[in-house]
Amino acid sequence: MFAEERKSKITEMIKNGKSVRVSELAKQFGVSESTIRRDLADLETIGMIKRTHGGAVDNFVTSFEPSFAEKEDKYAKEKEHIGKLAASFIKDGDTIILDSGTTTKYIVPNITAKNVTIITNSLNIAYELSNNSNFEVIVTGGLLRTRTQALVGDIAQGTLRQFRVDKAFIGANGVSLRFGVTTPNVIEAATKRAMMENAKEIFLVIDSSKFDQVSFSLICPVNTIDYIVTDRIEESERVQYEKIGVRIIT
């Protein structure tokens, strides 16, 4: 079987609602797992599927939610670059919110500003900040979502609404000019909105794979965001975002 025929069959399986695994596909098509991984990478590049840990799903399954572990190693170089860019906007004496996520965590080691107050709903970020005397750290509390390692819900939102901050750095699973900024879980979406409500400036920090992706729960319309910090974007898309007042930082 030719590679294109194999990729076509894999795409058909996924579009029919089946979640596929690399090991199963390798056996089914009589090829190595590395060959299947290349096929899936090619299909993800052209937007046909979304790769997961050990397999793939349809690119437009709005309820799909990858775990923290599944996202952590993907686009690591891009996320590190985004973290440095985002951190450059944090100035001495700032008060900021850092959302839980595999991209926002790269902001932490790149903060050079002093006397910064940081509010976070991430246990991972709080732990990383705990030994740095340059920061005052406030942890929201709340219900711990083991899938994303985020503290969410009424307790988290109640804490967030007690403060007014200079900047909020928010993560998301997708951003679309038509469908807005989205994430799979409705409670997590509400917690992110609480982060944004009392921030003077809102930064969406996402790698470029999140553009034109749509998840189940709306966080906010795109024009609510002040900045999108990312690794790259097509120039035509940049123009569209900037027309509605969103500045793109790459």
Secondary structure, DSSP 8 states (H G I E B T S, - for coil): --HHHHHHHHHHHHHTT--EEHHHHHHHHTS-HHHHHHHHHHHHHTTSEEEETTEEEETT-TT----HHHHHTTTHHHHHHHHHHHHTT--TT-EEEE-SSTTGGGTGGG---SSEEEEESBHHHHHHHTT-TTEEEEE---EEETTTTEEESHHHHHHHTT--EEEEEE--SEEETTTEEEES-HHHHHHHHHHHHTEEEEEEE--GGGBT---SEEEE-GGG-SEEE-S---HHHHHHHHHTT-EEE-
